[in-house]
Amino acid sequence: MINSVIDQLAHEGLQSDQRFTESYLHSRLQKGYGPVRLKQELRERGIAEELIEESIGILDINWMDALHSVREKKFGKALPSGYKEQAREARFLQYRGYSTDLIRRFYNNNED
């Protein structure tokens, strides 16, 4: 019975995984979450992998700029002076959903 109601709502345009995905992505992007976390959260909510990839691709986000903004908001403009501080920042950025590769490139590109 539940499936038939969901099918009816989808047919009437009142339930749409695509609309939900777009809305969810915009909401979470505003809070500074990265692609790894966004994909995982959408998977947990039962969204198809194809729809996730398509929706994230449509956004056309520069993830390096997004990572920079999130890092600066949390830690300020000054880059970490030592390995321990950089590792702490990297753990925060990973928690937010940015890949290790992207984080590494960020710190390598911003070395003095």
Secondary structure as the mmCIF struct_conf table of DSSP 4:
data_model
#
loop_
_struct_conf.conf_type_id
_struct_conf.id
_struct_conf.beg_label_comp_id
_struct_conf.beg_label_asym_id
_struct_conf.beg_label_seq_id
_struct_conf.end_label_comp_id
_struct_conf.end_label_asym_id
_struct_conf.end_label_seq_id
HELX_RH_AL_P HELX_RH_AL_P1 ILE A 2 HIS A 11
TURN_TY1_P TURN_TY1_P1 GLU A 12 GLY A 13
BEND BEND1 LEU A 14 LEU A 14
HELX_RH_AL_P HELX_RH_AL_P2 ASP A 17 GLN A 30
TURN_TY1_P TURN_TY1_P2 LYS A 31 GLY A 32
HELX_RH_AL_P HELX_RH_AL_P3 PRO A 35 GLU A 44
TURN_TY1_P TURN_TY1_P3 ARG A 45 GLY A 46
HELX_RH_AL_P HELX_RH_AL_P4 GLU A 49 LEU A 59
HELX_RH_AL_P HELX_RH_AL_P5 TRP A 63 PHE A 75
BEND BEND2 LYS A 77 ALA A 78
HELX_LH_PP_P HELX_LH_PP_P1 LEU A 79 PRO A 80
BEND BEND3 SER A 81 GLY A 82
HELX_RH_AL_P HELX_RH_AL_P6 TYR A 83 ARG A 96
TURN_TY1_P TURN_TY1_P4 GLY A 97 GLY A 97
HELX_RH_AL_P HELX_RH_AL_P7 THR A 100 ASN A 109
TURN_TY1_P TURN_TY1_P5 ASN A 110 ASN A 110
#
